[in-house]
């Protein structure tokens, strides 16, 4: 077996950007009056750039019941249930509109080769005020009512408020889930306690190819009926990319990539059926090419070792191309 070794750190300078199929939902394509929000008494979902945002309306209670609603409310003062939509930042991440999302909300994609790059997130005013001051729920860190006053000093109860992003393909949940803490008081003491009050990016590329996603929120503050922390968050610039299939490679066989997932090195094995030039490329989920290496091969088995330590954690694609056809393999860098 012939073996080649590539150190990624030495060739990153050759990276070029390919045409990307990324699409971003900024919510500014929807028309709203100032200081208002989406309301549809029929409970109609809304769609943008191939992403359908589930929306539920309870006619009996005349209230927004579930899903996602776009809004431009900028109320950072009212921390009660009468302000379900306002973002604690007092502004969208970009433009004017953003979205408020309830726990359990779903987004489905028209293109079943979609991957979610990520989105920007912050707390709603309602959730942030409850975390900081209490109300229906307990002020984070407060030991009152926890039964743990003898274990934790007052103000140091290890509270947390977390969003989980779950990917689905063919109605089956994927093994990878993205977690993001909107508030975290779990460190010893109080110096590292925080509740998010600015826009931060949630990277979802590790979910890979999905046809829908769901948002679930959990908290350390619960009672017998469920979570007491308001199950809402604000979202903006929701970005997707489309992954596409390729023709199967004919001039090489036995193609495999291991280990997968990997942390340090991956090994590409293949068997060449003729004397030819094989091009091996590495790209990220947006289509950005990180490596392009040509190998002159004859008949025989080959192993190509690639050092991936310089890569950030996420989903990547290794492609083997003989000039007329190709094969692409997805792998995950941990």
Backbone bond lengths (Angstrom), bond angles and torsions (degrees), N, CA, C in turn:
res aa  C-N    CA-C-N  psi(-1)  N-CA   C-N-CA  omega(-1)  CA-C   N-CA-C  phi
1 X - - - 1.462 - - 1.518 108.88 -
2 X 1.334 115.75 133.10 1.459 121.32 177.95 1.517 108.46 -90.11
3 X 1.339 117.33 138.58 1.458 121.57 -173.24 1.519 110.58 -125.82
4 X 1.323 116.58 134.92 1.456 121.89 174.60 1.515 108.43 -125.36
5 X 1.336 116.75 152.01 1.453 122.24 -178.43 1.525 108.93 -128.82
6 X 1.309 116.27 132.45 1.456 121.50 176.69 1.513 109.38 -124.14
7 X 1.325 117.51 129.08 1.452 122.75 174.65 1.526 107.76 -96.56
8 X 1.308 116.68 112.15 1.447 121.06 -174.50 1.523 111.92 -59.80
9 X 1.318 117.46 -36.73 1.456 120.39 -177.37 1.528 111.55 -59.92
10 X 1.344 117.85 -25.55 1.453 121.49 -177.21 1.517 112.12 -83.36
11 X 1.339 117.76 -16.42 1.457 119.11 -173.84 1.517 112.94 -117.64
12 X 1.338 117.92 1.92 1.452 119.33 179.87 1.520 111.81 -61.53
13 X 1.311 116.71 -25.79 1.452 119.72 179.93 1.515 112.26 -66.86
14 X 1.348 118.16 -14.30 1.451 122.28 179.31 1.519 111.90 -89.38
15 X 1.346 117.19 0.04 1.454 120.95 -174.47 1.521 110.99 -62.69
16 X 1.324 116.16 138.64 1.449 122.43 174.99 1.521 108.27 -129.34
17 X 1.310 116.90 154.24 1.448 121.09 -178.70 1.517 109.80 -95.23
18 X 1.332 116.28 125.25 1.450 121.39 176.50 1.523 109.42 -88.00
19 X 1.339 116.48 169.17 1.448 120.18 175.79 1.518 109.34 -63.53
20 X 1.315 117.64 122.57 1.453 122.47 -176.29 1.514 110.64 -95.43
21 X 1.316 116.38 146.71 1.447 121.69 177.41 1.529 109.91 -104.32
22 X 1.340 116.32 28.52 1.457 120.38 -179.20 1.521 110.47 -71.89
23 X 1.330 115.78 141.47 1.454 122.53 175.39 1.519 108.96 -132.10
24 X 1.328 115.84 137.39 1.452 120.97 -177.09 1.524 110.64 -119.08
25 X 1.314 115.53 131.48 1.462 121.76 172.60 1.526 107.09 -96.30
26 X 1.331 116.26 109.26 1.471 120.87 -178.83 1.523 111.61 -97.72
27 X 1.336 117.38 -10.81 1.463 125.86 -178.58 1.521 112.89 71.78
28 X 1.349 117.45 -0.74 1.461 119.75 176.98 1.523 112.73 -80.38
29 X 1.327 117.74 -7.14 1.462 120.12 175.65 1.525 111.23 -76.45
30 X 1.331 117.22 -12.82 1.463 121.39 178.86 1.524 109.79 -93.00
31 X 1.325 116.22 138.79 1.464 121.84 -177.87 1.517 110.74 -90.14
32 X 1.328 115.75 128.36 1.456 122.18 178.72 1.523 109.58 -136.77
33 X 1.314 115.87 146.88 1.460 120.05 168.65 1.527 108.10 -71.64
34 X 1.315 118.33 157.72 1.467 119.74 178.52 1.524 111.99 -57.85
35 X 1.343 115.08 142.60 1.464 122.18 175.63 1.535 112.11 56.24
36 X 1.340 115.74 48.31 1.463 120.59 -177.51 1.522 110.52 -138.37
37 X 1.318 116.44 -171.37 1.459 121.91 -176.15 1.517 109.63 -157.76
38 X 1.326 115.14 161.95 1.469 120.78 178.32 1.517 109.77 -68.15
39 X 1.318 115.52 129.55 1.460 120.95 174.44 1.517 108.44 -142.18
40 X 1.317 116.44 124.05 1.458 121.29 177.50 1.524 108.09 -133.69
41 X 1.316 116.39 111.75 1.454 121.44 -174.65 1.518 113.20 -68.30
42 X 1.340 116.53 -11.47 1.462 120.22 175.92 1.527 111.37 -91.72
43 X 1.333 116.61 -3.68 1.461 120.34 179.72 1.511 113.14 69.34
44 X 1.335 117.02 42.68 1.464 122.03 -175.82 1.525 110.84 -84.52
45 X 1.321 116.57 127.32 1.458 121.11 173.88 1.527 109.34 -65.16
46 X 1.335 117.31 160.81 1.466 120.21 176.12 1.524 109.55 -127.36
47 X 1.327 115.79 152.77 1.464 122.11 -171.36 1.524 110.94 -129.63
48 X 1.333 115.81 142.00 1.459 121.82 173.99 1.516 109.06 -150.15
49 X 1.334 117.17 130.47 1.468 123.04 176.42 1.530 112.81 51.65
50 X 1.324 116.23 39.57 1.462 120.07 176.03 1.511 115.07 82.16
51 X 1.348 117.40 4.46 1.464 121.79 177.39 1.522 108.45 -110.21
52 X 1.326 116.68 125.37 1.459 121.77 178.25 1.521 109.58 -104.70
53 X 1.333 115.72 122.55 1.458 122.89 -177.04 1.525 108.54 -98.91
54 X 1.328 115.89 116.93 1.462 121.25 -178.89 1.527 109.66 -66.30
55 X 1.348 115.05 137.86 1.463 121.51 -179.22 1.522 109.04 -139.17
56 X 1.317 117.01 129.98 1.460 120.55 -179.87 1.514 111.82 -124.28
57 X 1.336 116.13 136.09 1.462 122.06 178.94 1.522 109.18 -124.05
58 X 1.323 116.75 130.33 1.455 121.66 178.22 1.524 108.58 -94.04
59 X 1.339 116.64 105.71 1.460 120.78 -176.31 1.523 111.35 -68.12
60 X 1.331 117.05 -34.40 1.455 120.39 -178.93 1.519 112.74 -64.33
61 X 1.321 116.21 -40.53 1.457 121.37 -179.54 1.527 112.09 -97.79
62 X 1.339 116.36 -3.97 1.463 122.30 -178.65 1.520 111.05 51.21
63 X 1.371 114.91 58.20 1.463 118.70 -176.60 1.523 110.01 -150.67
64 X 1.337 114.25 155.39 1.466 121.34 173.64 1.522 107.27 -70.13
65 X 1.323 116.15 120.72 1.458 121.45 -169.91 1.518 114.16 -100.73
66 X 1.338 116.80 -35.64 1.467 118.87 -173.82 1.516 110.52 -162.16
67 X 1.349 114.67 165.32 1.457 120.72 172.16 1.514 113.91 89.58
68 X 1.335 115.14 -146.20 1.461 123.60 -173.02 1.522 109.75 -122.67
69 X 1.318 116.70 141.96 1.465 122.17 174.55 1.526 108.47 -134.18
70 X 1.337 117.07 133.74 1.456 119.13 175.40 1.533 109.21 -85.17
71 X 1.325 115.26 151.27 1.458 120.42 -170.46 1.521 110.69 -156.58
72 X 1.337 116.03 164.10 1.462 121.31 169.28 1.525 110.66 -132.73
73 X 1.331 116.44 21.45 1.464 119.87 177.48 1.530 110.20 -67.85
74 X 1.307 115.98 136.81 1.458 121.39 -175.39 1.532 112.02 -121.62
75 X 1.330 117.10 28.53 1.459 122.13 -176.17 1.527 110.57 -78.16
76 X 1.318 116.98 111.92 1.470 121.65 177.98 1.528 111.78 -106.58
77 X 1.334 117.00 10.27 1.463 121.22 -175.50 1.519 112.10 -105.90
78 X 1.333 117.27 -48.90 1.459 122.15 -175.40 1.527 109.98 -74.38
79 X 1.330 116.47 109.83 1.458 121.32 -179.26 1.512 113.14 -103.49
80 X 1.345 117.18 32.04 1.466 121.40 179.75 1.522 110.25 -114.76
81 X 1.342 115.04 178.90 1.463 120.84 -178.26 1.532 112.41 -66.19
82 X 1.335 117.81 -13.12 1.466 119.56 177.02 1.532 111.70 -74.47
83 X 1.334 116.81 -9.24 1.467 121.54 177.02 1.524 108.61 -121.95
84 X 1.318 116.12 72.77 1.464 120.33 -179.64 1.521 112.40 -75.34
85 X 1.323 117.92 -24.18 1.463 120.86 -166.56 1.522 114.78 -100.86
86 X 1.325 119.49 -24.69 1.452 121.31 -171.56 1.515 114.10 -67.24
87 X 1.335 116.02 141.08 1.464 123.36 176.66 1.520 109.49 -91.80
88 X 1.331 117.18 141.08 1.463 121.38 -179.45 1.527 111.83 -66.41
89 X 1.331 118.42 -19.63 1.464 121.22 177.80 1.520 112.18 -74.51
90 X 1.340 117.39 -20.42 1.458 120.93 -178.06 1.509 113.71 75.52
91 X 1.328 117.27 11.10 1.462 121.37 -179.48 1.520 109.50 -162.24
92 X 1.325 116.28 159.28 1.462 120.62 171.61 1.520 109.31 -72.82
93 X 1.347 116.97 164.50 1.460 119.01 174.84 1.522 109.80 -65.31
94 X 1.332 116.17 -41.97 1.461 121.65 174.83 1.527 107.57 -146.11
95 X 1.311 116.77 150.02 1.447 120.42 -179.12 1.515 111.63 72.08
96 X 1.326 115.09 -146.51 1.464 121.39 -175.17 1.519 113.05 -113.92
97 X 1.338 116.35 -42.08 1.463 120.88 -176.26 1.524 111.94 -92.39
98 X 1.299 116.00 154.39 1.461 123.55 170.27 1.527 106.26 -146.56
99 X 1.312 118.39 -169.34 1.460 120.98 -179.57 1.513 110.38 -126.13
100 X 1.320 115.74 146.65 1.458 122.08 168.37 1.521 107.43 -108.83
101 X 1.328 116.17 133.96 1.460 121.78 -170.95 1.526 109.40 -124.28
102 X 1.338 116.38 135.52 1.452 121.40 175.74 1.529 110.59 -94.86
103 X 1.306 116.39 151.41 1.461 120.70 173.21 1.525 109.39 -57.15
104 X 1.335 115.53 135.18 1.458 121.37 -177.90 1.511 113.67 96.63
105 X 1.342 117.68 -9.14 1.464 121.34 -177.75 1.518 111.58 -62.06
106 X 1.336 115.83 147.69 1.460 122.06 179.82 1.523 110.59 -123.93
107 X 1.324 115.05 148.24 1.461 122.68 171.55 1.515 107.22 -127.06
108 X 1.315 117.62 129.39 1.466 121.72 177.36 1.526 108.90 -114.27
109 X 1.345 115.89 155.24 1.455 121.52 -173.93 1.522 111.03 -121.27
110 X 1.333 114.97 134.10 1.461 120.62 178.46 1.518 111.04 -63.28
111 X 1.335 115.77 -40.97 1.461 122.00 179.93 1.523 108.86 -88.91
112 X 1.340 116.69 116.95 1.471 118.99 -177.30 1.523 113.15 -79.41
113 X 1.342 117.24 7.91 1.467 120.54 172.99 1.533 110.37 -107.45
114 X 1.321 116.60 24.01 1.462 121.51 -177.52 1.527 111.65 -77.42
115 X 1.314 115.58 142.32 1.463 122.58 166.81 1.523 107.13 -125.36
116 X 1.309 117.33 140.91 1.463 122.00 -179.07 1.526 108.84 -93.16
117 X 1.328 116.46 116.73 1.464 120.07 177.01 1.518 110.52 -69.48
118 X 1.335 116.14 -43.52 1.448 119.96 179.61 1.513 111.37 154.31
119 X 1.335 115.75 -169.31 1.456 121.28 -178.54 1.527 108.18 -161.04
120 X 1.336 115.56 164.82 1.460 121.06 176.08 1.521 109.52 -95.72
121 X 1.328 115.39 144.04 1.455 121.01 -171.96 1.522 110.94 -140.33
122 X 1.321 116.38 149.08 1.453 122.54 168.56 1.523 108.08 -154.14
123 X 1.308 117.10 172.97 1.462 121.11 177.40 1.521 111.08 -76.55
124 X 1.312 116.04 151.26 1.454 120.48 166.36 1.532 107.97 -74.86
125 X 1.315 115.92 159.19 1.466 119.89 175.56 1.525 110.62 -60.33
126 X 1.322 116.61 -41.06 1.463 122.51 -179.62 1.526 110.59 -57.60
127 X 1.331 117.39 -51.22 1.467 120.78 -178.27 1.524 111.05 -67.32
128 X 1.339 117.11 -43.58 1.469 120.40 -175.84 1.521 111.28 -63.46
129 X 1.325 116.65 -42.52 1.472 120.34 -179.90 1.529 110.89 -66.08
130 X 1.334 117.81 -38.28 1.463 120.95 177.83 1.524 110.60 -64.21
131 X 1.329 116.11 -41.87 1.467 120.72 178.95 1.524 111.05 -62.84
132 X 1.325 115.98 -43.38 1.460 120.85 -174.06 1.533 113.44 -81.94
133 X 1.335 116.85 -33.75 1.461 119.26 -171.93 1.524 113.86 -122.11
134 X 1.329 116.73 -15.22 1.450 118.94 -175.79 1.515 111.41 79.18
135 X 1.300 115.95 175.34 1.462 122.09 -178.27 1.511 107.07 166.94
136 X 1.319 115.90 -107.28 1.461 118.94 170.26 1.527 109.06 -66.63
137 X 1.316 115.97 -39.36 1.453 121.85 177.04 1.516 111.45 -95.95
138 X 1.308 115.52 -178.52 1.457 122.45 -178.42 1.529 109.80 -92.86
139 X 1.332 116.56 138.97 1.468 119.37 173.52 1.524 108.56 -59.37
140 X 1.340 116.31 130.10 1.459 120.39 -176.77 1.528 110.42 -60.01
141 X 1.325 114.71 136.87 1.449 121.96 -178.23 1.512 113.09 95.41
142 X 1.335 116.96 -22.87 1.463 121.87 -177.87 1.533 109.43 -71.38
143 X 1.307 115.94 129.04 1.467 119.57 -179.14 1.533 112.38 -85.57
144 X 1.342 117.33 -9.43 1.464 120.90 -176.71 1.524 111.01 -57.63
145 X 1.316 115.98 126.46 1.453 120.86 177.22 1.509 114.44 84.56
146 X 1.323 117.51 -3.95 1.465 120.07 -178.23 1.522 112.11 -87.48
147 X 1.333 116.71 -20.76 1.461 120.24 -174.13 1.508 112.72 74.14
148 X 1.342 115.83 12.62 1.466 120.96 -176.48 1.523 112.46 -117.09
149 X 1.343 116.22 19.25 1.458 119.87 -177.59 1.513 113.97 -60.90
150 X 1.336 117.06 -27.43 1.461 119.92 178.96 1.522 111.93 -80.12
151 X 1.332 116.12 -17.67 1.472 121.23 -178.22 1.515 112.08 -93.61
152 X 1.335 116.34 -40.22 1.465 121.03 -176.10 1.528 110.03 -118.37
153 X 1.322 116.01 139.75 1.459 120.66 173.97 1.520 109.33 -66.30
154 X 1.324 116.55 150.54 1.455 120.14 178.92 1.535 110.24 -56.29
155 X 1.329 115.56 131.12 1.465 121.36 -177.98 1.507 114.12 91.34
156 X 1.353 117.97 -3.92 1.463 120.27 -175.70 1.534 112.92 -117.65
157 X 1.340 117.42 18.04 1.457 118.15 177.70 1.535 108.78 -65.76
158 X 1.335 118.81 134.95 1.478 121.71 -172.34 1.532 113.53 -78.65
159 X 1.324 115.90 72.23 1.467 120.86 -179.57 1.524 111.66 -81.58
160 X 1.335 115.74 160.42 1.468 121.68 177.48 1.521 109.68 -159.21
161 X 1.327 115.44 156.06 1.467 123.44 178.97 1.528 106.13 -139.02
162 X 1.328 117.37 117.16 1.462 120.87 -167.68 1.529 112.35 -128.93
163 X 1.340 114.62 140.70 1.463 122.33 170.32 1.517 109.06 -104.09
164 X 1.329 117.09 134.24 1.462 122.60 173.11 1.520 108.29 -117.70
165 X 1.343 116.38 130.36 1.459 122.45 178.05 1.527 107.45 -106.98
166 X 1.328 116.28 117.13 1.459 122.06 -175.08 1.525 109.12 -110.03
167 X 1.328 116.82 128.37 1.456 121.52 177.90 1.517 111.67 -93.97
168 X 1.340 115.78 147.80 1.461 121.99 178.22 1.519 109.91 -130.26
169 X 1.313 114.65 145.78 1.461 121.48 171.49 1.524 107.48 -139.79
170 X 1.333 115.69 124.59 1.468 121.66 -176.75 1.535 111.26 54.96
171 X 1.338 115.01 43.06 1.472 123.21 177.65 1.525 113.68 65.17
172 X 1.309 117.28 14.46 1.464 121.56 178.54 1.526 109.15 -114.64
173 X 1.323 117.22 128.48 1.458 120.24 -179.96 1.521 110.01 -69.94
174 X 1.329 116.04 141.95 1.455 122.17 179.82 1.514 110.00 -83.56
175 X 1.318 116.06 163.65 1.469 120.08 -177.39 1.522 111.68 -72.83
176 X 1.332 117.38 -29.69 1.462 120.65 -179.21 1.528 110.87 -82.99
177 X 1.311 117.26 136.69 1.454 123.59 173.59 1.528 107.68 -133.82
178 X 1.337 116.29 137.11 1.460 121.20 178.44 1.524 108.46 -95.69
179 X 1.326 116.57 130.54 1.460 121.86 -179.88 1.533 109.75 -116.11
180 X 1.326 115.34 140.96 1.471 120.61 178.19 1.522 107.81 -142.75
181 X 1.343 116.23 128.57 1.458 121.06 -179.21 1.531 109.68 -92.14
182 X 1.317 116.10 117.01 1.456 122.02 174.78 1.530 111.38 -80.25
183 X 1.314 116.48 -18.92 1.463 122.53 172.24 1.519 107.72 -155.17
184 X 1.328 116.50 141.64 1.465 120.59 -178.25 1.528 109.14 -147.75
185 X 1.335 114.49 113.48 1.464 121.62 178.68 1.529 110.52 -117.36
186 X 1.327 117.29 24.51 1.465 120.20 -170.03 1.526 114.09 -85.66
187 X 1.330 118.76 -15.99 1.468 119.89 177.17 1.528 110.58 -66.26
188 X 1.326 115.91 151.90 1.464 120.63 175.80 1.530 110.05 -61.92
189 X 1.335 115.84 135.96 1.454 119.30 -176.28 1.518 110.69 80.46
190 X 1.320 116.47 -161.97 1.468 120.92 -176.39 1.519 113.74 -124.85
191 X 1.322 118.43 -6.40 1.465 120.65 -171.54 1.531 112.68 -63.12
192 X 1.343 117.67 -30.29 1.464 120.82 -178.14 1.528 113.30 -100.67
193 X 1.332 117.58 6.76 1.464 119.88 178.55 1.529 110.15 -66.15
194 X 1.323 117.15 141.69 1.468 119.62 177.76 1.525 110.89 -153.88
195 X 1.325 113.86 154.17 1.465 123.24 166.71 1.523 105.53 -131.29
196 X 1.317 117.40 123.25 1.465 122.37 -173.43 1.526 110.49 -57.47
197 X 1.356 114.14 130.51 1.467 119.92 179.37 1.524 111.69 -132.30
198 X 1.323 117.20 14.16 1.460 121.99 174.83 1.528 108.53 -136.54
199 X 1.320 116.89 173.84 1.466 120.47 179.17 1.523 109.60 -81.36
200 X 1.317 117.16 128.41 1.456 122.47 178.03 1.520 109.64 -130.38
201 X 1.339 115.83 149.93 1.460 120.76 -175.56 1.524 110.97 -89.64
202 X 1.321 116.09 133.30 1.456 122.54 174.76 1.529 107.85 -105.63
203 X 1.329 117.04 113.11 1.461 122.86 -178.06 1.528 109.54 -84.15
204 X 1.337 116.66 120.32 1.470 121.39 -176.21 1.522 113.25 -114.22
205 X 1.340 117.77 12.68 1.461 119.02 -174.16 1.521 112.69 -64.02
206 X 1.334 117.43 -23.55 1.461 119.33 -178.97 1.529 112.57 -68.06
207 X 1.334 118.36 -15.21 1.463 120.48 177.29 1.525 111.57 -68.87
208 X 1.340 116.52 -26.32 1.462 119.81 -179.10 1.513 111.88 74.58
209 X 1.318 116.09 -152.51 1.463 122.15 -175.78 1.530 110.17 -76.21
210 X 1.330 116.24 127.85 1.462 121.71 -177.11 1.525 109.75 -136.70
211 X 1.334 116.61 157.59 1.465 120.08 169.97 1.517 112.00 -111.98
212 X 1.342 116.55 -5.76 1.463 121.87 172.60 1.520 109.00 -164.69
213 X 1.326 115.44 160.34 1.464 120.79 173.59 1.527 108.17 -135.95
214 X 1.325 115.62 160.48 1.458 121.17 176.68 1.523 109.02 -136.12
215 X 1.344 115.64 143.82 1.459 122.23 178.34 1.530 109.27 -104.53
216 X 1.319 117.02 126.11 1.458 121.47 175.66 1.523 109.03 -124.32
217 X 1.331 115.85 135.71 1.462 121.02 -178.50 1.518 109.40 -116.69
218 X 1.333 115.19 139.46 1.462 121.47 178.86 1.524 108.61 -135.69
219 X 1.337 115.53 158.44 1.459 120.89 -176.41 1.520 109.33 -148.59
220 X 1.312 115.05 159.80 1.465 121.16 175.06 1.528 111.53 -78.99
221 X 1.338 117.36 -12.84 1.466 121.78 -176.78 1.526 109.44 -102.34
222 X 1.327 116.32 103.96 1.466 121.72 -175.01 1.527 109.82 -139.09
223 X 1.322 116.07 161.04 1.459 121.51 168.35 1.530 108.65 -130.68
224 X 1.303 117.45 -168.02 1.463 120.94 -175.41 1.521 112.34 -64.90
225 X 1.339 118.00 -20.45 1.458 121.31 -177.57 1.524 113.10 -98.65
226 X 1.338 117.07 -5.84 1.447 118.97 178.07 1.510 113.64 135.48
227 X 1.330 116.25 -159.54 1.458 123.11 -175.21 1.529 110.88 -74.68
228 X 1.322 116.97 135.11 1.462 121.63 179.07 1.523 112.27 -94.14
229 X 1.328 117.86 -24.93 1.462 120.80 173.88 1.528 108.23 -68.37
230 X 1.334 119.64 131.48 1.469 120.90 -178.96 1.533 111.58 -56.56
231 X 1.324 116.37 125.18 1.466 122.02 -174.57 1.514 113.37 -85.65
232 X 1.330 116.60 62.73 1.462 122.82 -178.95 1.531 109.30 -136.06
233 X 1.332 116.38 150.71 1.466 121.17 169.08 1.519 108.74 -146.47
234 X 1.339 116.12 161.95 1.466 122.42 178.41 1.519 109.52 -101.72
235 X 1.335 116.38 142.80 1.471 121.68 -175.21 1.525 109.77 -138.73
236 X 1.333 115.88 146.66 1.464 121.08 176.15 1.529 109.23 -150.21
237 X 1.335 115.24 161.27 1.466 123.36 177.68 1.534 112.06 46.94
238 X 1.316 114.75 61.29 1.466 121.99 176.91 1.528 107.97 -77.56
239 X 1.350 116.98 116.81 1.464 121.51 -170.03 1.519 111.98 -116.79
240 X 1.344 114.83 133.91 1.467 122.71 -179.91 1.524 109.60 -124.93
241 X 1.326 116.23 156.59 1.458 122.11 170.78 1.518 108.09 -131.47
242 X 1.321 115.79 153.83 1.455 120.75 179.06 1.515 109.31 -105.57
243 X 1.335 116.67 130.30 1.459 121.42 174.38 1.517 108.05 -100.46
244 X 1.317 117.55 143.97 1.467 121.72 -174.69 1.516 110.32 -124.54
245 X 1.327 116.52 151.05 1.454 122.32 178.47 1.525 111.87 -82.93
246 X 1.315 117.63 162.52 1.458 123.40 -178.83 1.520 109.92 -130.87
247 X 1.343 115.69 158.55 1.457 120.02 176.57 1.518 110.63 -64.75
248 X 1.298 116.87 144.73 1.463 122.00 -178.43 1.528 110.93 -69.58
249 X 1.308 116.30 135.57 1.457 122.73 179.99 1.522 110.58 -69.01
250 X 1.350 116.90 131.32 1.460 121.26 -176.34 1.525 113.49 -103.14
251 X 1.348 117.10 -26.19 1.461 119.34 -171.79 1.519 113.46 -91.17
252 X 1.332 117.30 0.83 1.454 121.62 176.26 1.519 108.08 -140.10
253 X 1.327 115.61 149.08 1.458 119.86 -176.88 1.528 109.49 -135.51
254 X 1.325 115.58 173.50 1.462 120.50 177.81 1.509 113.12 61.40
255 X 1.328 116.57 34.50 1.461 120.13 -175.98 1.527 110.17 -79.11
256 X 1.329 116.27 127.82 1.460 120.94 178.60 1.521 109.59 -148.86
257 X 1.319 115.45 155.79 1.455 121.68 179.65 1.524 108.06 -132.56
258 X 1.323 116.76 126.05 1.460 119.61 -179.52 1.542 109.00 -148.81
259 X 1.354 119.19 158.52 1.472 125.87 -11.84 1.518 109.78 -72.03
260 X 1.298 117.40 162.17 1.452 122.88 -179.69 1.528 109.13 -150.76
261 X 1.329 117.49 107.61 1.475 131.58 9.25 1.525 111.66 -71.23
262 X 1.347 114.85 165.78 1.460 120.89 -177.96 1.520 109.96 -140.24
263 X 1.335 115.27 159.18 1.465 120.28 179.56 1.525 113.14 -119.60
264 X 1.342 117.64 -28.92 1.459 120.43 -171.35 1.526 113.29 -127.02
265 X 1.327 117.33 -53.25 1.462 121.79 -179.46 1.521 109.94 -135.61
266 X 1.335 115.76 147.66 1.459 121.16 170.01 1.525 107.77 -123.94
267 X 1.324 116.21 151.96 1.463 122.24 -178.16 1.525 108.66 -121.69
268 X 1.318 115.77 122.14 1.458 122.19 177.37 1.525 108.57 -99.79
269 X 1.312 117.04 115.71 1.462 122.62 178.17 1.519 110.19 -105.32
270 X 1.315 117.22 137.62 1.468 120.93 174.19 1.522 109.23 -158.83
271 X 1.315 115.88 162.57 1.461 122.40 178.39 1.518 108.62 -120.74
272 X 1.327 115.98 121.15 1.454 121.49 179.86 1.528 109.65 -83.60
273 X 1.326 115.62 135.10 1.466 120.87 -178.65 1.522 113.12 -95.21
274 X 1.355 117.20 -3.74 1.454 120.40 -178.60 1.526 109.27 -162.52
275 X 1.316 117.22 172.32 1.462 122.02 173.84 1.525 108.19 -77.54
276 X 1.304 117.42 123.95 1.464 120.24 -171.95 1.519 109.75 -166.01
277 X 1.312 114.90 174.20 1.466 121.67 172.85 1.529 107.78 -106.06
278 X 1.315 115.53 122.29 1.463 122.30 178.24 1.526 108.59 -105.52
279 X 1.322 116.96 130.03 1.464 121.38 176.50 1.517 108.96 -104.55
280 X 1.320 115.54 126.60 1.469 121.49 177.85 1.522 107.99 -111.95
281 X 1.318 116.95 123.31 1.450 121.00 179.09 1.526 110.21 -123.54
282 X 1.309 114.94 149.59 1.458 122.54 176.19 1.519 107.14 -122.82
283 X 1.334 116.99 130.87 1.456 120.98 179.52 1.517 110.30 -138.76
284 X 1.339 114.83 156.86 1.457 118.26 176.25 1.518 109.37 -89.91
285 X 1.327 116.76 -176.09 1.457 119.98 -171.28 1.525 112.82 -72.63
286 X 1.335 118.09 -15.47 1.457 121.19 177.28 1.521 112.17 -86.54
287 X 1.343 117.51 -7.10 1.454 121.67 -177.80 1.510 113.73 97.83
288 X 1.335 117.86 0.92 1.459 120.42 179.04 1.525 109.97 -71.58
289 X 1.333 115.81 124.95 1.461 121.39 -177.43 1.528 109.87 -82.60
290 X 1.331 115.60 124.45 1.458 121.23 -177.91 1.519 113.12 -104.30
291 X 1.324 116.50 -20.74 1.458 121.00 -177.24 1.516 109.05 -151.51
292 X 1.330 116.79 137.60 1.464 121.87 173.71 1.526 106.88 -140.64
293 X 1.330 116.56 111.86 1.450 120.88 -173.79 1.525 109.96 -131.74
294 X 1.321 117.75 129.02 1.465 122.30 179.26 1.523 110.66 -103.23
295 X 1.328 115.15 134.66 1.458 121.90 179.72 1.525 109.48 -123.27
296 X 1.333 115.82 132.16 1.466 120.86 175.01 1.528 107.80 -91.89
297 X 1.308 116.06 114.57 1.457 120.78 -173.43 1.529 111.38 -117.09
298 X 1.307 114.15 155.03 1.457 121.85 169.30 1.523 106.76 -117.79
299 X 1.315 117.41 -174.48 1.461 120.03 179.67 1.525 109.35 -64.62
300 X 1.325 116.95 130.36 1.455 119.70 179.24 1.513 112.26 150.82
301 X 1.326 114.83 -179.29 1.458 121.88 -178.84 1.530 109.96 -98.55
302 X 1.330 115.18 142.13 1.455 120.88 -176.92 1.539 110.17 -132.69
303 X 1.340 114.00 149.77 1.452 120.72 171.33 1.520 108.34 -131.27
304 X 1.323 116.06 124.88 1.460 122.54 -178.38 1.514 107.56 -112.51
305 X 1.343 117.72 117.71 1.458 122.82 -179.14 1.525 109.83 -97.55
306 X 1.324 115.84 130.76 1.452 121.51 -178.59 1.514 109.95 -124.31
307 X 1.332 116.78 123.75 1.454 121.94 176.22 1.528 108.83 -84.70
308 X 1.344 117.02 120.57 1.461 121.18 -174.21 1.530 112.46 -114.43
309 X 1.316 117.66 16.93 1.466 120.35 -177.55 1.526 112.53 -58.54
310 X 1.337 117.49 -30.74 1.461 120.76 -176.32 1.523 112.92 -76.94
311 X 1.314 117.29 -11.18 1.461 120.56 -178.20 1.523 110.98 -78.42
312 X 1.333 115.52 145.51 1.453 120.33 170.98 1.532 108.77 -75.30
313 X 1.325 116.63 156.94 1.461 120.52 177.66 1.527 109.77 -61.37
314 X 1.329 116.50 138.08 1.459 120.54 179.89 1.508 112.47 157.72
315 X 1.337 115.74 -166.52 1.460 123.43 -177.55 1.529 109.35 -99.97
316 X 1.340 116.82 135.19 1.457 122.56 179.36 1.530 109.79 -136.09
317 X 1.338 115.35 166.03 1.455 120.97 -179.84 1.525 110.27 -129.51
318 X 1.340 115.92 131.51 1.452 122.58 174.30 1.529 107.06 -106.89
319 X 1.327 116.10 126.44 1.466 120.74 -177.68 1.530 110.19 -120.23
320 X 1.324 116.07 134.35 1.461 123.31 174.40 1.526 107.19 -111.32
321 X 1.343 117.33 124.84 1.466 121.97 -172.52 1.519 109.82 -133.28
322 X 1.348 116.06 132.67 1.462 119.87 178.43 1.523 112.50 -105.26
323 X 1.327 117.29 11.11 1.455 121.90 178.69 1.507 113.49 99.93
324 X 1.321 117.92 -22.09 1.462 120.59 179.55 1.522 112.88 -123.68
325 X 1.314 116.53 -22.16 1.460 121.25 178.04 1.519 108.50 -152.43
326 X 1.326 115.97 168.05 1.460 118.73 -174.85 1.519 110.70 -154.15
327 X 1.326 114.11 165.28 1.451 121.37 173.52 1.524 108.08 -135.45
328 X 1.342 115.12 133.68 1.455 120.78 -178.31 1.516 108.95 -116.84
329 X 1.348 115.96 134.15 1.450 122.23 179.38 1.516 109.22 -120.85
330 X 1.337 116.22 129.75 1.465 120.59 177.69 1.525 109.26 -86.50
331 X 1.345 116.24 138.84 1.463 118.56 172.13 1.527 108.54 -141.68
332 X 1.327 115.08 163.73 1.463 121.73 -175.63 1.523 109.32 -117.03
333 X 1.323 116.09 128.54 1.461 122.26 173.39 1.531 107.55 -95.13
334 X 1.336 115.91 122.80 1.461 121.27 -179.50 1.526 110.39 -90.21
